[in-house]
Amino acid sequence: FRFFSPSLLLEERISSRIKGKIMTEENRFCKNCKRDVSADNFSLHEVHCLRFLTLCPECDEPVAQKDMKDHQREAHKEVRCNHCHQSMKQYQLEHHETKECHKRPTKCQ
């Protein structure tokens, strides 16, 4: 019979077994791409990320520098909601249609 404490359970969830050793994964937040990155790989990630990614000035999403013109043309084009016909940017459409639109389909209760 084995007793488990909440802290032990938490430790087991955030630990991983690598070559027979328990290693606790630590993450660091990359300010450039807004993602959690393994602390072990952070320096390499940051160099690559800063060189190849940039944040879109309009939507604040990480985009490959080489794709920025395509991103701005596609993600920021004006579209209309299929339900209420409100005009908005392409990148806002999915959230609007599923969460905000007052004419979106809903399940009967």
PyMOL CGO cylinders between C-alpha atoms (Angstrom):
from pymol import cmd
from pymol.cgo import CYLINDER

trace = [
    CYLINDER, 0.00, 0.00, 0.00, 1.44, 3.36, -1.04, 0.3, 1, 1, 1, 1, 1, 1,
    CYLINDER, 1.44, 3.36, -1.04, 0.46, 6.78, 0.29, 0.3, 1, 1, 1, 1, 1, 1,
    CYLINDER, 0.46, 6.78, 0.29, 0.36, 9.71, -2.11, 0.3, 1, 1, 1, 1, 1, 1,
    CYLINDER, 0.36, 9.71, -2.11, 0.61, 13.27, -1.03, 0.3, 1, 1, 1, 1, 1, 1,
    CYLINDER, 0.61, 13.27, -1.03, -0.73, 16.04, -3.28, 0.3, 1, 1, 1, 1, 1, 1,
    CYLINDER, -0.73, 16.04, -3.28, 2.78, 17.44, -3.69, 0.3, 1, 1, 1, 1, 1, 1,
    CYLINDER, 2.78, 17.44, -3.69, 4.12, 14.02, -4.74, 0.3, 1, 1, 1, 1, 1, 1,
    CYLINDER, 4.12, 14.02, -4.74, 1.34, 13.64, -7.32, 0.3, 1, 1, 1, 1, 1, 1,
    CYLINDER, 1.34, 13.64, -7.32, 2.09, 17.09, -8.69, 0.3, 1, 1, 1, 1, 1, 1,
    CYLINDER, 2.09, 17.09, -8.69, 5.80, 16.29, -8.83, 0.3, 1, 1, 1, 1, 1, 1,
    CYLINDER, 5.80, 16.29, -8.83, 5.09, 13.08, -10.73, 0.3, 1, 1, 1, 1, 1, 1,
    CYLINDER, 5.09, 13.08, -10.73, 2.92, 14.93, -13.24, 0.3, 1, 1, 1, 1, 1, 1,
    CYLINDER, 2.92, 14.93, -13.24, 5.49, 17.60, -14.01, 0.3, 1, 1, 1, 1, 1, 1,
    CYLINDER, 5.49, 17.60, -14.01, 8.45, 15.22, -14.08, 0.3, 1, 1, 1, 1, 1, 1,
    CYLINDER, 8.45, 15.22, -14.08, 9.49, 12.98, -16.91, 0.3, 1, 1, 1, 1, 1, 1,
    CYLINDER, 9.49, 12.98, -16.91, 11.73, 9.92, -16.89, 0.3, 1, 1, 1, 1, 1, 1,
    CYLINDER, 11.73, 9.92, -16.89, 14.75, 10.25, -19.13, 0.3, 1, 1, 1, 1, 1, 1,
    CYLINDER, 14.75, 10.25, -19.13, 17.30, 7.40, -19.14, 0.3, 1, 1, 1, 1, 1, 1,
    CYLINDER, 17.30, 7.40, -19.14, 16.17, 6.25, -15.71, 0.3, 1, 1, 1, 1, 1, 1,
    CYLINDER, 16.17, 6.25, -15.71, 16.53, 9.70, -14.12, 0.3, 1, 1, 1, 1, 1, 1,
    CYLINDER, 16.53, 9.70, -14.12, 13.68, 11.96, -13.13, 0.3, 1, 1, 1, 1, 1, 1,
    CYLINDER, 13.68, 11.96, -13.13, 14.10, 15.39, -14.70, 0.3, 1, 1, 1, 1, 1, 1,
    CYLINDER, 14.10, 15.39, -14.70, 11.73, 18.22, -13.89, 0.3, 1, 1, 1, 1, 1, 1,
    CYLINDER, 11.73, 18.22, -13.89, 10.97, 20.25, -17.00, 0.3, 1, 1, 1, 1, 1, 1,
    CYLINDER, 10.97, 20.25, -17.00, 11.30, 23.96, -16.64, 0.3, 1, 1, 1, 1, 1, 1,
    CYLINDER, 11.30, 23.96, -16.64, 9.93, 26.34, -19.21, 0.3, 1, 1, 1, 1, 1, 1,
    CYLINDER, 9.93, 26.34, -19.21, 10.69, 29.93, -20.07, 0.3, 1, 1, 1, 1, 1, 1,
    CYLINDER, 10.69, 29.93, -20.07, 8.35, 32.31, -21.87, 0.3, 1, 1, 1, 1, 1, 1,
    CYLINDER, 8.35, 32.31, -21.87, 9.59, 33.62, -25.23, 0.3, 1, 1, 1, 1, 1, 1,
    CYLINDER, 9.59, 33.62, -25.23, 8.48, 37.23, -25.57, 0.3, 1, 1, 1, 1, 1, 1,
    CYLINDER, 8.48, 37.23, -25.57, 8.95, 37.14, -29.33, 0.3, 1, 1, 1, 1, 1, 1,
    CYLINDER, 8.95, 37.14, -29.33, 6.65, 34.23, -30.24, 0.3, 1, 1, 1, 1, 1, 1,
    CYLINDER, 6.65, 34.23, -30.24, 4.63, 34.21, -26.99, 0.3, 1, 1, 1, 1, 1, 1,
    CYLINDER, 4.63, 34.21, -26.99, 5.20, 30.49, -26.31, 0.3, 1, 1, 1, 1, 1, 1,
    CYLINDER, 5.20, 30.49, -26.31, 6.57, 28.46, -23.41, 0.3, 1, 1, 1, 1, 1, 1,
    CYLINDER, 6.57, 28.46, -23.41, 9.87, 26.91, -24.40, 0.3, 1, 1, 1, 1, 1, 1,
    CYLINDER, 9.87, 26.91, -24.40, 11.93, 24.32, -22.56, 0.3, 1, 1, 1, 1, 1, 1,
    CYLINDER, 11.93, 24.32, -22.56, 14.56, 26.13, -20.49, 0.3, 1, 1, 1, 1, 1, 1,
    CYLINDER, 14.56, 26.13, -20.49, 17.18, 23.70, -21.82, 0.3, 1, 1, 1, 1, 1, 1,
    CYLINDER, 17.18, 23.70, -21.82, 16.52, 24.85, -25.39, 0.3, 1, 1, 1, 1, 1, 1,
    CYLINDER, 16.52, 24.85, -25.39, 15.65, 28.46, -24.69, 0.3, 1, 1, 1, 1, 1, 1,
    CYLINDER, 15.65, 28.46, -24.69, 18.89, 30.11, -25.84, 0.3, 1, 1, 1, 1, 1, 1,
    CYLINDER, 18.89, 30.11, -25.84, 18.86, 28.29, -29.17, 0.3, 1, 1, 1, 1, 1, 1,
    CYLINDER, 18.86, 28.29, -29.17, 15.14, 28.92, -29.60, 0.3, 1, 1, 1, 1, 1, 1,
    CYLINDER, 15.14, 28.92, -29.60, 15.50, 32.62, -28.85, 0.3, 1, 1, 1, 1, 1, 1,
    CYLINDER, 15.50, 32.62, -28.85, 18.29, 33.14, -31.40, 0.3, 1, 1, 1, 1, 1, 1,
    CYLINDER, 18.29, 33.14, -31.40, 16.27, 31.38, -34.10, 0.3, 1, 1, 1, 1, 1, 1,
    CYLINDER, 16.27, 31.38, -34.10, 13.00, 33.03, -33.11, 0.3, 1, 1, 1, 1, 1, 1,
    CYLINDER, 13.00, 33.03, -33.11, 14.40, 36.57, -33.08, 0.3, 1, 1, 1, 1, 1, 1,
    CYLINDER, 14.40, 36.57, -33.08, 16.02, 36.02, -36.45, 0.3, 1, 1, 1, 1, 1, 1,
    CYLINDER, 16.02, 36.02, -36.45, 13.08, 34.50, -38.31, 0.3, 1, 1, 1, 1, 1, 1,
    CYLINDER, 13.08, 34.50, -38.31, 9.87, 35.55, -36.50, 0.3, 1, 1, 1, 1, 1, 1,
    CYLINDER, 9.87, 35.55, -36.50, 8.30, 38.89, -35.81, 0.3, 1, 1, 1, 1, 1, 1,
    CYLINDER, 8.30, 38.89, -35.81, 5.06, 40.00, -34.20, 0.3, 1, 1, 1, 1, 1, 1,
    CYLINDER, 5.06, 40.00, -34.20, 2.43, 41.36, -36.54, 0.3, 1, 1, 1, 1, 1, 1,
    CYLINDER, 2.43, 41.36, -36.54, 1.97, 45.04, -35.64, 0.3, 1, 1, 1, 1, 1, 1,
    CYLINDER, 1.97, 45.04, -35.64, -1.79, 44.77, -36.15, 0.3, 1, 1, 1, 1, 1, 1,
    CYLINDER, -1.79, 44.77, -36.15, -2.79, 41.52, -34.42, 0.3, 1, 1, 1, 1, 1, 1,
    CYLINDER, -2.79, 41.52, -34.42, 0.30, 40.88, -32.26, 0.3, 1, 1, 1, 1, 1, 1,
    CYLINDER, 0.30, 40.88, -32.26, 0.63, 37.27, -33.50, 0.3, 1, 1, 1, 1, 1, 1,
    CYLINDER, 0.63, 37.27, -33.50, 4.02, 35.71, -34.32, 0.3, 1, 1, 1, 1, 1, 1,
    CYLINDER, 4.02, 35.71, -34.32, 4.61, 35.45, -38.07, 0.3, 1, 1, 1, 1, 1, 1,
    CYLINDER, 4.61, 35.45, -38.07, 7.63, 34.34, -40.09, 0.3, 1, 1, 1, 1, 1, 1,
    CYLINDER, 7.63, 34.34, -40.09, 9.28, 37.50, -41.39, 0.3, 1, 1, 1, 1, 1, 1,
    CYLINDER, 9.28, 37.50, -41.39, 9.26, 36.10, -44.93, 0.3, 1, 1, 1, 1, 1, 1,
    CYLINDER, 9.26, 36.10, -44.93, 5.47, 35.57, -44.73, 0.3, 1, 1, 1, 1, 1, 1,
    CYLINDER, 5.47, 35.57, -44.73, 4.49, 38.95, -43.25, 0.3, 1, 1, 1, 1, 1, 1,
    CYLINDER, 4.49, 38.95, -43.25, 3.17, 40.45, -46.51, 0.3, 1, 1, 1, 1, 1, 1,
    CYLINDER, 3.17, 40.45, -46.51, 1.02, 37.35, -47.15, 0.3, 1, 1, 1, 1, 1, 1,
    CYLINDER, 1.02, 37.35, -47.15, -0.16, 37.38, -43.53, 0.3, 1, 1, 1, 1, 1, 1,
    CYLINDER, -0.16, 37.38, -43.53, -1.18, 41.03, -43.69, 0.3, 1, 1, 1, 1, 1, 1,
    CYLINDER, -1.18, 41.03, -43.69, -2.95, 40.52, -47.02, 0.3, 1, 1, 1, 1, 1, 1,
    CYLINDER, -2.95, 40.52, -47.02, -4.85, 37.39, -45.92, 0.3, 1, 1, 1, 1, 1, 1,
    CYLINDER, -4.85, 37.39, -45.92, -5.37, 37.64, -42.14, 0.3, 1, 1, 1, 1, 1, 1,
    CYLINDER, -5.37, 37.64, -42.14, -6.24, 41.32, -42.20, 0.3, 1, 1, 1, 1, 1, 1,
    CYLINDER, -6.24, 41.32, -42.20, -8.52, 41.48, -45.21, 0.3, 1, 1, 1, 1, 1, 1,
    CYLINDER, -8.52, 41.48, -45.21, -12.07, 42.61, -44.55, 0.3, 1, 1, 1, 1, 1, 1,
    CYLINDER, -12.07, 42.61, -44.55, -14.67, 39.81, -44.48, 0.3, 1, 1, 1, 1, 1, 1,
    CYLINDER, -14.67, 39.81, -44.48, -18.29, 39.54, -43.38, 0.3, 1, 1, 1, 1, 1, 1,
    CYLINDER, -18.29, 39.54, -43.38, -19.84, 37.24, -40.81, 0.3, 1, 1, 1, 1, 1, 1,
    CYLINDER, -19.84, 37.24, -40.81, -21.95, 34.53, -42.45, 0.3, 1, 1, 1, 1, 1, 1,
    CYLINDER, -21.95, 34.53, -42.45, -24.66, 34.99, -39.82, 0.3, 1, 1, 1, 1, 1, 1,
    CYLINDER, -24.66, 34.99, -39.82, -25.02, 38.71, -39.10, 0.3, 1, 1, 1, 1, 1, 1,
    CYLINDER, -25.02, 38.71, -39.10, -23.02, 40.14, -42.03, 0.3, 1, 1, 1, 1, 1, 1,
    CYLINDER, -23.02, 40.14, -42.03, -20.93, 42.36, -39.74, 0.3, 1, 1, 1, 1, 1, 1,
    CYLINDER, -20.93, 42.36, -39.74, -17.64, 43.42, -41.31, 0.3, 1, 1, 1, 1, 1, 1,
    CYLINDER, -17.64, 43.42, -41.31, -14.35, 42.46, -39.58, 0.3, 1, 1, 1, 1, 1, 1,
    CYLINDER, -14.35, 42.46, -39.58, -10.79, 41.28, -40.21, 0.3, 1, 1, 1, 1, 1, 1,
    CYLINDER, -10.79, 41.28, -40.21, -10.31, 37.67, -41.36, 0.3, 1, 1, 1, 1, 1, 1,
    CYLINDER, -10.31, 37.67, -41.36, -8.37, 36.69, -38.23, 0.3, 1, 1, 1, 1, 1, 1,
    CYLINDER, -8.37, 36.69, -38.23, -11.32, 37.81, -36.04, 0.3, 1, 1, 1, 1, 1, 1,
    CYLINDER, -11.32, 37.81, -36.04, -14.01, 35.91, -37.95, 0.3, 1, 1, 1, 1, 1, 1,
    CYLINDER, -14.01, 35.91, -37.95, -13.80, 32.46, -36.31, 0.3, 1, 1, 1, 1, 1, 1,
    CYLINDER, -13.80, 32.46, -36.31, -13.94, 33.86, -32.78, 0.3, 1, 1, 1, 1, 1, 1,
    CYLINDER, -13.94, 33.86, -32.78, -16.82, 36.17, -33.71, 0.3, 1, 1, 1, 1, 1, 1,
    CYLINDER, -16.82, 36.17, -33.71, -18.89, 33.45, -35.41, 0.3, 1, 1, 1, 1, 1, 1,
    CYLINDER, -18.89, 33.45, -35.41, -18.42, 30.91, -32.60, 0.3, 1, 1, 1, 1, 1, 1,
    CYLINDER, -18.42, 30.91, -32.60, -18.47, 33.13, -29.50, 0.3, 1, 1, 1, 1, 1, 1,
    CYLINDER, -18.47, 33.13, -29.50, -19.80, 36.65, -30.11, 0.3, 1, 1, 1, 1, 1, 1,
    CYLINDER, -19.80, 36.65, -30.11, -22.25, 36.74, -32.99, 0.3, 1, 1, 1, 1, 1, 1,
    CYLINDER, -22.25, 36.74, -32.99, -25.78, 37.28, -31.74, 0.3, 1, 1, 1, 1, 1, 1,
    CYLINDER, -25.78, 37.28, -31.74, -27.15, 35.37, -34.77, 0.3, 1, 1, 1, 1, 1, 1,
    CYLINDER, -27.15, 35.37, -34.77, -24.84, 32.33, -34.45, 0.3, 1, 1, 1, 1, 1, 1,
    CYLINDER, -24.84, 32.33, -34.45, -26.53, 28.92, -34.35, 0.3, 1, 1, 1, 1, 1, 1,
    CYLINDER, -26.53, 28.92, -34.35, -27.05, 27.60, -30.84, 0.3, 1, 1, 1, 1, 1, 1,
    CYLINDER, -27.05, 27.60, -30.84, -28.18, 24.24, -29.49, 0.3, 1, 1, 1, 1, 1, 1,
    CYLINDER, -28.18, 24.24, -29.49, -31.71, 24.02, -28.19, 0.3, 1, 1, 1, 1, 1, 1,
    CYLINDER, -31.71, 24.02, -28.19, -31.93, 23.25, -24.51, 0.3, 1, 1, 1, 1, 1, 1,
]
cmd.load_cgo(trace, "trace")
